[in-house]
């Protein structure tokens, strides 16, 4: 590993400041390397073996996971990935957008001499690889930014856990700050509201309803104290206020439930499928909990839920894109980063 020499920084009074410099590390969930059975199985095994994601006893869960689940699910998930895979770059949209977010954010910090790296909790590039990249650029302080607006132990906490595991293997550790969740931060809500307006503007007729769909979570996790539900409510309430909408025109739902356990309700798929019978046949869907489009947004909502809605009598279904690498998203990330880099720049 090569460490580049960084000249000492100077304070305005000319005295020496920090020897190194801060860096930014974007953290996202992860993705398989390709759509093949082995790659998807490897990714799902790592993801579903995380004790933060599946809190049940490994003694009971692992035989089920390594047996039935990882025999059947990789094939099904692989086909779903194939439907949304970026064939040009041979990668998932999540990986492409996360890279683009990091590259765009890096441009905003060139004059500040702050490098930006990125890593995935599951799969490649790893969180440890992101840390190494920043160390090789002379960073002695790291701001870790989990790309989850709403906190959950299954997302934010496990991303930070992986960062800390990487630090445990270092002789000389950098100082670290972790970005707190930002469920109703003004910059985030503005970016979401603007994306809704931009997405609906070209439509021939406005939708009767905009459904906000968040990734689900077992109800038990919330009962034990996970703040995810409260954060989702904060996001939707702030977004309703920004758009002048109500609980009837901008309802909150939860998708991607897994297994027989009760998850947060209402469930997105049955909620949307029931709308045509109620006379609601023109809808849009926004997925505010995802900072980048991925299999859960593009395929689960954009293909599966859309098809069921139309089959039940729906007439128009608009999937609003995630913030992805839009200028509004990068503006928000820059504002959040500068806020939490206070004292380090």
Beta strands, then each sheet from edge to edge (+ up, - down):
strand 1: 21-31
strand 2: 115-123
strand 3: 139-146
strand 4: 175-178
strand 5: 209-215
strand 6: 252-255
strand 7: 282-286
strand 8: 316-319
sheet 1: 2+ 1+ 3+ 4+
sheet 2: 6+ 5+ 7+ 8+
end
